[in-house]
Amino acid sequence: MNEKLKIRIFPDGTIKAETKGIKGEKCTDYIMILEKMLEAEATEANYTEEFYESENINMVQDQTSYVRNQN
């Protein structure tokens, strides 16, 4: 699933943001970004089920062998 951020701005000035496809605590990184971008301050946070899931990270290790010349 793609990572998405849904932002809703209501007529009274209330702003609500919701993340989709962002697992774990990574979603909280967006709070500070949104506060700066929207010149607003977060007053409440509710976490979705995705917050409690771990993100699958695929890592590939390159196993290169080094040969040392002994003179």
C-alpha positions, 0 to 999 in steps of 0.5 A: 500500500502507498503511504498517504496523508489525508488533510481536511480543513473545516470551515471553523479552522479545525484541521484533521490529518490522517495517515494511510499505509504508514506503519509504526511510529513513523506516522508521528514524524508527520505531526511536526511537518504538518504543524510547520506547513499549516502554521498550526499546533497539534492538540490531539492525536488518535492512533490507528491500528497501523500505528501498532503494526511494524513496518516490513523492511527488506534489507539486502547485504552485499557480501564482498570479500576483500583480499589483502596482499601480504608482502 
